[in-house]
Amino acid sequence: MERKFKFADQPTKVKILYTVAVSILCVTAIVVGIVSAASKKDEQPPVENTPPITENEGSSENEEENTPKPTIYVAPTVGTVAKEHSMDIPVFSATLGEWRIHTGIDISADEGAEVRAVAAGTVSRVYSHPLHGKTVEILHDGEVVSVYSNLSSDGICVKEGDTVSSGAKIGVVGDTSLTELADESHLHFEIKLKGVSVNPLDYISEESKKASLGI
């Protein structure tokens, strides 16, 4: 008759080996289960309909807030534009009897007429130009420099380093320009952007051009 296997009847060594084998199988099963669960978690697809987070999100609003507002320039004196800015087509100089480019605009005004800063800034130079006469230069934001020439020698009321506000008086119209002596009394006015001559009428506000220059 076949004898059934009974664990209790086995020798002590057999019991120990059997117990160790069962323990190893249990531990192996647990490890395999943990690894399998971790693999499934890694393979899960990302949640749909979640918008990606980008570093530039909201940058448009920040750029708009940080964009400097354009400066509004006022006319430097009251009068009429007698000679316009012209860097491409030469303009005739009655004093020199020749055609020359014109780096600014000439605003006809009586001698002694007040000349004012077109915008807030710092007086960077006060000097006597060999051709344009007594001159004041003011540095504004954005590397813009406004230049006021043909001023009266004794009418300049600012000095280098002074801070001026928009519309502040800096001098009066004179007759110190050697290249424009034959012209009627006027202010020679220029604007330079990063050292390059530009048309001043492009910078003066429409309201100021209408009120002070009649255009």
Buried (B, 14 or more C-beta within 10 A) or exposed (E): EEEEEEEEEEEEEEEEEEEEEEEEEEEEEEEEEEEEEEEEEEEEEEEEEEEEEEEEEEEEEEEEEEEEEEBEBBBBBBBEBBBBBBEEEEEEBEEBEEEEEBBBBBBBBEEEBBBBBBBBBEBBEBEEBEEBBBBBBBBBEEEBBBBBBBBBEEBBBBEEEBEBEBBBEBBBBBBBBBBBEEBEBBBBBBBBBEEEBBBBBEBBBEEBBEEBBEE
